[in-house]
Amino acid sequence: NLKHIDLEIPLGMLVAITGVSGSGKSSLLHDVLYQGLATAKRQSNGSASAAILWDSIEGAEWLDEVILVDQSPIGRTPRSNPVTYIKAFDIIRELFASLPEAKKRGFAAGHFSFNVPGGRCDTCQGDGTVTVEMQFLADVELICDECKGTRYKPQVLEVRYKGKNIHEVLNMTIREGLKFFADVPRLTDKLRVLDEVGLGYLRFGQSATTLSGGEAQRMKLAAHLQTGSRAPVHHSEGGSVMARKRRMLYIFDEPTTGLHFDDVSKLLFAFRRLIDAGGSIVVIEHNLDVIKTADWVIDLGPEGGERGGRVVGAGTPEAIAELKDSYTGQYLKRVLNGNGHQNGNKERVS
């Protein structure tokens, strides 16, 4: 329902796309901006068939890559978990393999993985559960009798680091892990990012299939925040080769859904870190705490459906607050004037 609009999106800052439901925000970001830039950058996730939705997109040369950080699952099997996603489980397994007890038993890092044969339970293949097929009813999952749900062989569980075996470590929360592994900086550096985006309550070995869409989105955000996760781009200048930061455009779709206001603050801090690293952020958002802190706001509407799909206004939050035809502006003006709830703001433009 976008009505032949033209707009400019500034780079190097936090840009909020606002408007009532049905005003065209998702169409603009998913079907036009993301697909258009991904196609222009020849990324494999760009769909050439979507090219009919736009006439032209200018400025792609100022970007190295466009990334859609959506709420799709980070893993589709119970074997995927937070520490495997951020590549922290490799460090944990290497740490256990380096212990004297592990060396004495001839255990390598692979013995502490539940994904490959060796140290995992042979009965459940490292799942911790076994599936019982029922003839006329749905299959039933039961705790494995052999390993009692620990996923590992008894010999592997006898190897302990600071009194905990690998199963007990996987049951720790991220926040507990930060204290427990305080003397392993290369591991805590990865875990700290998860805590910074408000995921400190997740357990190391928590199945990715149990994460909500918002949690999955923040997991992806944490992965992009990891130091050195993306190599710099090298270019020639004056005959010499120089390195510069990768110019990334990150697209988020309502990342604050279901977040406590303290976690919203953490999310905004994470956004600023991405921008400081040379990135640009475009986010669909209804939360006024996010909109008021954006560097630039593009408000679509004024209504939804056939009465929407137009650019009502673009500018700073203060400029949008002065637009009489903008529902976002009406609520935003109250917040900026101190008449709305600043902290823990429950007002949303929907």
GIBEL-V43138 format. One line per field, one symbol per residue. psi: psi as a letter, one per 20 degrees, with the letter a starting at -180 (. if undefined). A space follows every 10 residues. Layout:
psi = ???
This chain:
psi = jpmlqprpoq rkropporrr pjijghgggg hfgghghhgh jkqhjpohii iiiqgqoqjh ijqhqppona jqqiqjqihp rghhhjkhhg gghhghhiqg hghhikprhh ijpjiqqeir phgjkjhiqq poppgjrqqp pqpphgikji irqhhhiipq okiprhghgi iqrghhhhgh khjmhighhg hhhghhjkki iqqgjpphii qrhhhhghgh gghhippjip qqpprpokiq pqprqpnqop pqnmijpjqq hhhgghghgh ghggghjjrq ppppqiphhg ghiqhqpopq charchjbjr ohqparhhgh iiphjphghg hhhgghijir ogpkpipqo.
